């Protein structure tokens, strides 16, 4: 059979089309796999297993009261403990990090509570939604958790406390900053006097874009942005709305203490640097930024308890000078 030039060209064109079609199919399969894996990881991130509350010996714990209160939207019941100092007017509210519960540092949290009580502060520590013993079936890295913090602020005010401090860790620190911005009285007065933020993120969308692979274990490209988008969609919120740096305005500034290690690999210190710069542009005298050299994430209290508390109370002495 004689193969003409025209016949050869037709076969070559067909072969090229098959190759292109095969490449397109592979790309579609790869894209589908990336999307499917991103959706799966987003679901896992939004629905972590609840961490049980650590058992501890009753003789190391100050007297406390089991408390229950509803979240800001009244659909979620939150549970915690209230440690009361007699005749105290000041209270600190602990806000734990993602995947933990009212005992941020396990049993060691008891000693943190005792230190505040010894300085005349009552302490409220509670489980955010989908954590510990509280209701809820999803975690949103601080976005909806800020509503839980707002409910805790209202609860402690209803107990008669007027001088209130929020102390948050990691995502709980970011939730505390956002909750504080939305917790004001009818005349615009802030309900919270100070926020102690240990290792927060400054903007969730930016943080996820650069660092979400540290949570998922997947390559940052192409998964970070796709998984972050899926978290927002499945979680029912916009990542851009979870932005502590954006809620800071001249009208709602409490005193702010930022604690962050230069060695923090999970939430890089640049996040607190951005928060400090934003705050300082509005109130240069109201903030303190303690950059530490500790290893790990939000580990300052565990690594050097005495130094940590010394810095905390030095800050609070400036908030409450009397």
Secondary structure, DSSP 8 states (H G I E B T S, - for coil): ----HHHHHHHHHHHHHHHHHHHHHHHHHHHHHHHHHHHHHHHHHHT----------GGGS---EEEEEE-TTSSSEEEEEEE--TT--EEEEEE--TT--S-TTTTHHHHHHHHHHHTTEEEEEE--TTSTT---S---TTTTHHHHHHHHHHHHHHTT--EEEEEEETHHHHHHHHHHHT-B-TTS-BS-SEEEEES--S-HHHHHHHHTHHHH-S-HHHHHHHHHHHHHHHHTS-GGG--HHHH--TTS--EEEEEEETT-SSS-THHHHHHHHHHHTT-TTSEEEEEE--SSSS-HHHH-HHHHHHHHHHHHHHHS--
